[in-house]
């Protein structure tokens, strides 16, 4: 698929970084008369399929929006089920992801996660840290505004300590203090489920990101749908304001 995308775009390369807002899990479940958590469970299956498709396509970074700060406001049973799913994914997929050379990084706060979940995610990061293939960012308890506020605080502290000149504060200085430090900005952001909003996701990093909304709910978004999104990206002309 990697080479097909390149040919379809002429000089347009396949995206280095794809971000995904995995939306539509609850609606998928409701339409089938199932509890919300069943939609989220099916969403985990979709994530594994898309991870494989991204690796096969030559994508360097895949960032999946798994749980936002705002999601804490959902029903307690649903939040608890999501936390259990995160821990289950971390424990049961670590070996397979390591074999597939996929490195996992967790973006977002960790202090509010249940201790078993936090420990499982940290262990997943540790067990895949040496992998050199696709990087899978899992955004859990993530908020772009909180990320930016934290970056501003770090910059202010460095200025106060005299290790950063205020006149040296530029895009690189800010980017180096974000959760995605050292990674390319997303080339493509896909939101499943049909909605048209960013939902507080990677707001700084997506300044020049190509946006795509898919009507397909996340549980039904498979490798073929991901490849179609890459083909759509390949057909676009990016000017970056030029």
C-alpha positions as CSV (number, residue, x, y, z in Angstrom):
1,X,0.0,0.0,0.0
2,X,2.9,2.4,0.8
3,X,4.1,2.4,-2.8
4,X,0.5,2.6,-4.2
5,X,-0.1,5.7,-2.2
6,X,3.1,7.3,-3.4
7,X,2.2,6.6,-7.1
8,X,-1.3,8.0,-6.7
9,X,0.0,11.2,-5.3
10,X,2.8,11.8,-7.7
11,X,5.3,13.6,-5.5
12,X,3.1,13.4,-2.4
13,X,4.5,10.9,0.1
14,X,2.5,8.8,2.4
15,X,1.9,10.5,5.7
16,X,4.6,10.1,8.4
17,X,2.1,10.7,11.2
18,X,-1.6,9.9,11.2
19,X,-3.8,10.9,14.1
20,X,-7.2,9.3,14.7
21,X,-10.2,10.4,16.8
22,X,-11.8,7.0,17.4
23,X,-15.4,8.1,17.5
24,X,-18.7,6.3,17.2
25,X,-18.3,3.4,19.6
26,X,-21.3,4.2,21.7
27,X,-23.6,4.9,18.7
28,X,-22.4,1.6,17.1
29,X,-23.4,-0.3,20.3
30,X,-26.8,1.6,20.7
31,X,-27.8,0.8,17.1
32,X,-27.3,-2.9,17.9
33,X,-29.0,-2.9,21.3
34,X,-25.7,-3.4,23.1
35,X,-24.2,-1.7,26.2
36,X,-21.8,1.1,25.4
37,X,-18.8,-1.0,26.6
38,X,-19.4,-3.5,23.8
39,X,-18.8,-0.7,21.3
40,X,-15.5,0.1,23.0
41,X,-14.5,-3.5,23.1
42,X,-15.1,-3.8,19.3
43,X,-13.1,-0.5,19.0
44,X,-10.0,-2.3,20.5
45,X,-10.3,-4.8,17.7
46,X,-10.4,-2.0,15.1
47,X,-7.4,-0.4,16.7
48,X,-5.3,-3.5,16.3
49,X,-6.3,-3.8,12.6
50,X,-5.4,-0.1,12.0
51,X,-2.0,-0.5,13.8
52,X,-1.2,-3.3,11.4
53,X,-2.3,-1.3,8.4
54,X,-0.3,1.7,9.4
55,X,2.8,-0.3,9.9
56,X,2.3,-2.0,6.5
57,X,1.8,1.4,4.8
58,X,5.1,2.8,6.2
59,X,3.6,5.3,8.6
60,X,6.0,6.3,11.3
61,X,3.6,7.5,14.0
62,X,0.0,6.6,14.7
63,X,-1.7,8.6,17.5
64,X,-5.1,7.3,18.7
65,X,-7.4,9.4,20.9
66,X,-8.4,6.8,23.4
67,X,-9.7,8.7,26.4
68,X,-10.1,12.5,26.9
69,X,-10.1,14.6,30.1
70,X,-13.8,15.2,29.3
71,X,-14.5,11.5,29.2
72,X,-14.3,11.4,33.0
73,X,-17.8,12.9,32.9
74,X,-19.3,9.8,31.4
75,X,-21.3,7.3,33.5
76,X,-19.2,5.7,36.2
77,X,-19.8,2.1,34.8
78,X,-18.6,3.2,31.3
79,X,-15.5,4.9,32.6
80,X,-14.7,1.9,34.7
81,X,-15.1,-0.4,31.7
82,X,-12.9,1.9,29.6
83,X,-10.1,1.8,32.3
84,X,-10.4,-2.0,32.4
85,X,-10.1,-2.2,28.6
86,X,-7.0,0.0,28.6
87,X,-5.3,-2.2,31.2
88,X,-6.4,-5.4,29.3
89,X,-5.0,-4.0,26.1
90,X,-1.7,-3.1,27.8
91,X,-1.3,-6.6,29.4
92,X,-2.5,-8.8,26.5
93,X,-1.1,-6.9,23.5
94,X,2.4,-6.1,24.7
95,X,4.1,-9.3,23.4
96,X,2.4,-9.0,20.0
97,X,3.2,-5.3,19.6
98,X,6.8,-6.0,20.6
99,X,7.0,-8.8,18.0
100,X,5.6,-6.4,15.4
101,X,8.3,-3.9,16.3
102,X,5.7,-1.3,17.5
103,X,6.7,1.1,20.2
104,X,4.0,2.4,22.4
105,X,4.0,5.8,24.1
106,X,1.3,7.2,26.4
107,X,0.2,10.8,26.0
108,X,-1.7,12.6,28.7
109,X,-2.0,12.8,32.5
110,X,-1.3,9.7,34.5
111,X,-2.0,10.9,38.1
112,X,-5.7,10.3,37.8
113,X,-5.6,6.8,36.3
114,X,-6.3,3.9,38.6
115,X,-3.1,2.5,39.8
116,X,-3.4,-0.9,38.1
117,X,-4.1,0.9,34.8
118,X,-1.2,3.3,35.2
119,X,1.1,0.4,36.0
120,X,-0.1,-1.7,33.1
121,X,0.4,1.2,30.6
122,X,3.9,2.0,32.0
123,X,4.8,-1.7,31.6
124,X,3.6,-1.6,28.0
125,X,5.8,1.3,27.3
126,X,8.8,-0.4,28.9
127,X,8.3,-3.7,27.1
128,X,8.1,-1.9,23.7
129,X,10.7,0.8,24.3
130,X,13.4,-0.8,22.2
131,X,11.1,-1.2,19.1
132,X,12.1,0.8,16.1
133,X,9.1,0.4,13.8
134,X,5.8,2.2,14.1
135,X,5.3,4.4,17.1
136,X,1.8,4.0,18.6
137,X,0.8,7.0,20.7
138,X,-2.2,6.3,23.0
139,X,-3.8,9.5,24.2
140,X,-5.3,8.6,27.5
141,X,-6.7,11.2,29.9
142,X,-5.5,13.7,27.3
143,X,-6.4,17.3,26.7
144,X,-4.6,19.5,24.2
145,X,-5.3,22.6,26.3
146,X,-3.8,20.9,29.4
147,X,-0.8,19.9,27.3
148,X,-0.3,23.5,26.2
149,X,-0.7,24.8,29.8
150,X,1.8,22.4,31.0
151,X,4.2,23.4,28.3
152,X,3.8,27.1,29.2
153,X,4.5,26.3,32.8
154,X,7.7,24.5,31.8
155,X,8.8,27.4,29.7
156,X,8.0,29.9,32.5
157,X,10.0,27.8,35.0
158,X,13.0,27.6,32.6
159,X,12.9,31.3,32.1
160,X,12.7,31.9,35.8
161,X,15.7,29.6,36.4
162,X,17.6,31.5,33.7
163,X,18.1,28.6,31.4
164,X,15.8,29.9,28.7
165,X,15.9,33.4,27.2
166,X,12.4,34.7,26.6
167,X,13.5,35.9,23.1
168,X,14.4,32.2,22.3
169,X,10.9,31.0,22.8
170,X,9.8,29.8,19.4
171,X,8.0,26.9,17.8
172,X,10.8,24.5,18.5
173,X,10.9,25.5,22.2
174,X,7.2,24.9,22.5
175,X,7.2,21.7,20.5
176,X,10.0,20.3,22.7
177,X,7.8,20.6,25.8
178,X,4.7,18.8,24.3
179,X,3.9,15.2,24.8
180,X,4.8,14.6,21.2
181,X,8.3,16.0,21.5
182,X,10.7,14.6,18.9
183,X,7.9,13.4,16.6
184,X,6.7,14.9,13.4
185,X,3.4,16.8,13.5
186,X,0.4,14.8,12.1
187,X,0.1,14.9,8.3
188,X,-3.4,13.5,8.4
189,X,-6.1,13.5,11.1
190,X,-9.0,11.1,10.6
191,X,-12.2,11.4,12.7
192,X,-14.5,8.4,12.4
193,X,-18.2,8.5,13.2
194,X,-19.0,11.5,10.9
195,X,-18.6,14.4,13.3
196,X,-16.6,17.6,12.3
197,X,-14.7,18.8,15.3
198,X,-11.2,18.4,16.9
199,X,-12.5,17.8,20.4
200,X,-9.4,19.2,22.2
201,X,-7.0,16.9,20.4
202,X,-3.4,17.9,19.3
203,X,-4.5,21.5,18.8
204,X,-0.9,22.9,18.5
205,X,0.4,20.0,16.4
206,X,-2.4,20.1,13.9
207,X,-1.7,23.6,12.6
208,X,-1.2,22.3,9.0
209,X,-2.7,18.8,9.3
210,X,-5.0,17.5,6.6
211,X,-8.4,16.7,8.1
212,X,-10.7,13.9,7.1
213,X,-14.1,12.9,8.5
214,X,-15.3,9.4,7.9
215,X,-19.0,8.4,8.4
216,X,-17.9,4.9,9.4
217,X,-18.1,4.4,13.2
218,X,-14.8,3.4,14.8
219,X,-15.7,-0.3,15.5
220,X,-16.3,-0.8,11.7
221,X,-13.1,1.2,10.6
222,X,-10.8,-1.5,9.4
223,X,-7.5,-1.8,7.4
224,X,-9.3,-1.2,4.1
225,X,-10.9,2.0,5.5
226,X,-7.5,3.2,6.7
227,X,-5.9,2.5,3.3
228,X,-8.7,4.5,1.7
229,X,-7.9,7.4,4.1
230,X,-4.3,7.3,3.0
231,X,-5.4,7.3,-0.7
232,X,-7.5,10.4,0.0
233,X,-4.5,12.1,1.6
234,X,-2.3,11.2,-1.3
235,X,-4.6,13.0,-3.7
236,X,-4.5,16.2,-1.8
237,X,-2.0,19.1,-2.6
238,X,-0.4,20.6,0.5
239,X,0.8,24.1,0.3
240,X,1.5,25.1,3.9
241,X,0.4,28.6,3.2
242,X,2.8,29.0,0.3
